[in-house]
Amino acid sequence: MMISKSAAKRLIGGFQALALTATLVGTQAGWSAEPLKIGYSDWPGWVAWQVAIDKGWFKQAGVDVKFEWFDYSASMDAFSAGKIDAVTMTNGDTLVTGAAGGKGVMIMLTDYSNGNDMIIGKPGIKSLKDLKGKKVAVEVGLVEHLLLLNGLKKAGIKETDVTLVNAKTNEMPQVLASGDVAAVGAWQPIAGQAIKGAPGAKPLVTSADEPGLIYDVLAVSPASLAAHKAEWQKVVLVWDKVVSYIQDPKTQPDAVKIMSARVGVPADAYLHFLKGTKLLSLSEGKKVLVKADGFKSLYGSSKIADDFNVKNAVYKEPQKIDAYIDPSLTNAAVK
């Protein structure tokens, strides 16, 4: 049962995007007679689009779109290769793909991780301060690594006070159960499996403790955005209808049924993971699309991700954050 963003989803580091060829812009410009192609994958904030798909809301909005389902890493490959116009990604991954040649412009936010990502201490480890002088397993360069460093800093612990052990995220349940490390980093459902496999284990810090550490977005190729801005405006407008339908107690059961069917998970289990994802209405997204430092701003969060990526050699040169964000469509959609 996978409801996570997959191992590749948490790719603040490690993803090697396909380089764009000189013909890419021409290819994208030639898509005008075709529907807008959007790649999406297994994360509640993106599966949410399935509600609009099933309800026919894009047709009602007068925009021709085709959503294509991928594993997360494959969706980024397809976007970088120019096979789709847009893709659902994290803000950090948008920088990673862009640095490798697959430029995307973030036109709206779908959500932020609100507890689904966590650092889990083994039995007896009660807080981050208990990790001093001990080993912690994370997949180095991925977002749990960033979550750990941010948590340690807030707890007054130096990065050098812990020993990092590099391990694959999907192996964390076995790593924690072994007792060889004091804590592991993982996201749901792997995090839940790790806690279940080590009775007494508990989350020490989660993404709910740092809202905005991981923003999820819709990123569009510059060529498609330039050629079809009016159509993308209509896509953005549909999002508020999706969020309202999911959050309304009267319609939430139907929404969860639609979303859980897309990923083949029981509705009650899916609702649990949905609660670890803070969906953002367009008005909430507009507040995040204001330039500022820190995690409350998409600009500030992306700058932190960029610094992390450069420090951990995900790519060499710092990215120009402003070039990756276009708030105009979200701003225009909010009355």
C-alpha positions in Angstrom: 0.0 0.0 0.0 1.7 3.1 -1.2 0.3 6.5 -0.6 3.6 8.3 -0.3 5.3 10.5 -2.8 7.6 7.5 -3.5 11.3 7.4 -2.8 11.9 9.7 -5.7 9.2 12.1 -4.5 11.4 13.2 -1.7 14.1 14.1 -4.1 15.5 17.3 -2.8 18.7 15.5 -3.9 19.7 12.7 -6.2 17.5 13.3 -9.2 19.2 13.6 -12.6 16.8 15.2 -14.9 17.0 14.7 -18.6 18.7 17.6 -20.4 16.4 19.5 -22.7 17.3 19.5 -26.4 17.4 22.5 -28.6 14.2 21.3 -30.2 12.2 21.3 -26.9 10.8 24.8 -27.2 9.7 24.2 -30.7 8.0 20.9 -29.6 6.1 22.6 -26.8 5.1 25.5 -28.9 3.5 23.0 -31.3 1.1 21.7 -28.7 -1.4 24.5 -29.2 -3.9 22.2 -31.0 -3.6 19.6 -28.2 -4.9 19.5 -24.7 -2.7 20.7 -21.9 -0.8 17.7 -20.6 -0.3 17.5 -16.9 1.7 14.8 -15.1 0.5 13.8 -11.6 1.4 11.1 -9.1 0.8 9.5 -5.8 0.5 12.3 -3.1 -2.8 13.4 -1.6 -2.3 17.0 -2.7 -2.0 15.8 -6.3 -4.4 12.9 -6.3 -6.9 15.7 -5.3 -7.0 16.7 -9.0 -8.8 13.4 -9.6 -11.9 14.9 -8.1 -12.0 17.5 -10.8 -11.2 14.9 -13.5 -14.0 12.6 -12.5 -16.5 15.5 -12.0 -15.8 17.0 -15.4 -14.9 20.4 -13.9 -12.2 21.2 -16.5 -14.7 20.8 -19.3 -17.1 23.0 -17.4 -14.4 25.6 -17.0 -13.8 25.5 -20.8 -10.3 24.2 -20.8 -9.0 21.0 -22.5 -6.6 19.1 -20.2 -5.3 15.6 -20.1 -3.9 14.3 -16.8 -1.3 11.6 -17.2 -0.6 9.3 -14.2 3.1 8.5 -13.4 5.4 7.3 -10.7 6.8 10.5 -9.4 10.3 10.2 -10.9 8.9 9.2 -14.2 6.7 12.3 -14.2 9.7 14.5 -13.8 11.5 12.6 -16.6 8.6 13.2 -18.9 8.4 16.9 -18.0 12.1 17.4 -18.5 11.9 15.6 -21.9 9.1 17.9 -23.0 6.5 15.2 -23.2 4.0 17.0 -20.9 3.3 20.7 -20.3 3.2 20.6 -16.6 3.9 18.4 -13.6 3.1 18.2 -9.9 6.3 18.5 -7.9 7.8 19.8 -4.6 9.3 23.3 -4.8 12.7 21.7 -4.1 12.4 19.3 -6.9 11.4 22.1 -9.3 14.8 23.6 -8.6 16.6 20.3 -9.1 14.9 19.6 -12.5 15.5 23.2 -13.5 19.2 23.1 -12.6 19.5 20.0 -14.9 17.7 21.7 -17.8 14.0 20.9 -17.3 12.8 24.4 -16.3 9.5 24.7 -14.7 7.5 27.7 -13.4 5.5 27.3 -10.2 2.1 28.9 -10.9 0.2 27.7 -7.8 0.5 25.7 -4.6 -1.5 22.6 -4.0 -0.5 21.8 -0.4 2.3 21.4 2.1 3.3 18.3 4.0 1.6 18.6 7.4 3.0 15.6 9.4 3.5 12.9 6.8 7.3 13.4 7.0 9.0 12.6 10.2 12.1 11.8 12.2 11.4 8.7 14.3 13.3 7.9 17.5 13.7 4.3 18.6 12.3 3.2 22.0 13.9 5.2 24.7 14.6 8.2 22.6 12.2 10.9 23.7 13.4 14.1 22.0 15.8 15.4 19.4 18.2 16.4 22.2 18.6 12.6 23.0 20.2 12.2 19.6 23.3 14.1 20.6 26.3 11.8 20.0 24.2 9.1 18.3 23.6 7.8 14.8 20.6 8.9 12.7 19.7 7.2 9.4 18.3 9.4 6.6 18.5 9.2 2.9 21.1 11.9 2.5 20.0 14.8 0.2 16.3 14.0 0.5 13.8 16.1 2.4 14.0 14.1 5.6 17.6 15.1 5.7 16.6 18.7 5.6 13.8 18.1 8.2 16.4 16.6 10.6 18.9 19.5 10.2 16.2 22.1 10.7 14.9 20.2 13.8 18.4 19.9 15.2 19.0 23.6 14.7 15.8 24.6 16.5 16.7 22.2 19.3 20.1 23.9 19.7 22.1 20.8 18.5 24.9 21.1 16.0 24.8 19.0 12.8 28.2 17.6 13.8 26.7 16.4 17.1 25.0 13.5 15.3 26.4 10.9 12.9 24.5 10.5 9.7 23.9 7.0 8.3 22.9 7.0 4.7 20.1 4.5 4.0 17.2 4.1 1.5 13.9 5.4 2.8 12.0 2.2 2.0 14.5 0.3 4.2 14.0 2.5 7.3 11.6 0.1 9.1 14.3 -2.5 9.1 17.0 0.0 10.0 15.0 1.3 13.0 14.1 -2.2 14.2 17.8 -3.3 14.1 18.5 -0.9 17.0 21.8 0.2 15.3 20.7 3.8 15.0 18.9 6.1 17.4 16.5 7.5 14.8 15.4 7.3 11.2 13.8 9.7 8.7 10.8 8.6 6.6 7.5 9.6 5.2 4.1 7.9 5.2 3.3 5.1 4.9 6.9 4.0 5.5 7.1 6.1 8.7 4.0 4.2 10.1 5.6 0.9 9.2 8.8 1.9 11.1 6.8 2.9 14.2 4.8 -0.3 14.1 7.9 -2.5 13.7 9.6 -1.0 16.7 7.1 -0.8 19.6 7.8 2.2 21.7 9.3 4.2 18.8 7.8 7.7 18.4 8.1 10.8 16.1 10.6 13.3 17.4 9.8 16.0 14.8 7.4 16.0 11.8 6.7 18.3 8.9 3.8 19.6 10.9 6.3 21.3 13.2 7.7 23.3 10.3 4.9 24.2 7.9 6.3 25.2 4.5 9.4 23.1 4.7 7.9 21.0 1.8 5.6 22.9 -0.5 3.9 21.0 -3.4 3.2 22.9 -6.6 2.0 22.8 -10.2 5.0 23.6 -12.3 4.5 24.6 -16.0 7.1 24.8 -18.8 7.9 28.4 -19.7 6.9 27.7 -23.3 3.5 26.3 -22.5 2.8 29.1 -20.0 3.6 31.8 -22.5 1.5 30.2 -25.3 -1.5 29.2 -23.1 -1.7 31.5 -20.2 -5.4 32.0 -20.4 -5.9 28.2 -20.4 -3.6 27.8 -17.4 -5.6 30.5 -15.6 -8.7 28.3 -16.0 -6.9 25.3 -14.6 -5.9 27.3 -11.5 -9.5 28.4 -11.0 -10.7 24.8 -10.8 -8.4 24.1 -7.8 -10.5 26.1 -5.3 -13.5 23.9 -6.3 -11.4 20.8 -5.6 -10.3 22.0 -2.2 -13.8 23.0 -1.2 -15.2 19.6 -2.2 -12.6 17.7 -0.3 -12.9 19.9 2.9 -16.7 20.1 3.0 -17.9 17.5 5.5 -20.9 16.8 3.3 -18.8 16.0 0.2 -15.6 14.8 1.7 -16.6 11.1 1.8 -17.2 11.2 -2.0 -14.0 13.0 -2.6 -12.0 10.5 -0.5 -13.7 7.7 -2.3 -12.5 9.1 -5.6 -9.0 9.8 -4.4 -8.6 6.4 -2.7 -9.9 4.6 -5.8 -7.2 6.3 -7.9 -4.4 4.8 -5.8 -6.1 1.5 -4.8 -6.2 2.2 -1.0 -9.2 1.8 1.3 -11.0 5.1 1.9 -10.5 5.1 5.7 -6.7 4.5 5.3 -6.5 7.3 2.7 -8.3 9.8 4.9 -5.6 9.3 7.5 -2.8 10.2 5.0 -4.9 13.1 3.7 -4.9 14.6 7.2 -1.1 14.8 7.0 -1.4 17.0 4.0 -2.5 20.6 4.3 -4.4 21.5 1.1 -4.1 25.2 0.2 -7.0 27.2 -1.2 -6.0 29.8 -3.8 -6.4 32.5 -1.1 -4.1 30.6 1.2 -1.7 30.0 -1.6 -1.7 33.7 -2.5 -0.4 34.5 1.0 2.5 32.1 0.5 3.3 33.6 -2.9 4.6 36.8 -1.3 8.3 37.4 -1.3 9.8 36.9 2.2 12.4 34.9 4.0 11.6 31.7 5.8 9.1 28.8 5.4 5.9 30.9 5.3 6.9 32.1 1.8 7.4 29.9 -1.3 10.3 32.2 -2.2 11.8 31.8 1.3 11.3 28.0 1.4 12.7 27.6 -2.0 15.8 29.6 -1.1 16.4 27.3 1.9 16.0 24.3 -0.4 18.4 25.8 -2.9 21.0 26.4 -0.2 20.6 22.8 0.9 20.9 21.5 -2.6 24.1 23.4 -3.3 25.6 22.5 0.1 24.9 18.8 -0.5 26.1 18.9 -4.2 22.7 18.1 -5.7 23.7 20.8 -8.2 26.6 23.3 -8.3 25.2 26.7 -8.9 22.5 28.5 -6.8 19.3 29.0 -8.7 17.5 32.3 -9.4 14.4 31.6 -7.3 12.3 34.4 -8.8 12.6 32.8 -12.3 10.9 29.7 -10.9 7.8 31.4 -9.5 4.9 33.2 -11.3 2.3 34.3 -8.7 0.2 36.2 -11.3 -2.3 33.4 -12.1 -3.1 32.7 -8.4 -3.3 36.4 -7.7 -5.7 36.9 -10.6 -7.9 34.0 -9.4 -8.4 35.4 -5.8 -11.1 38.0 -5.6 
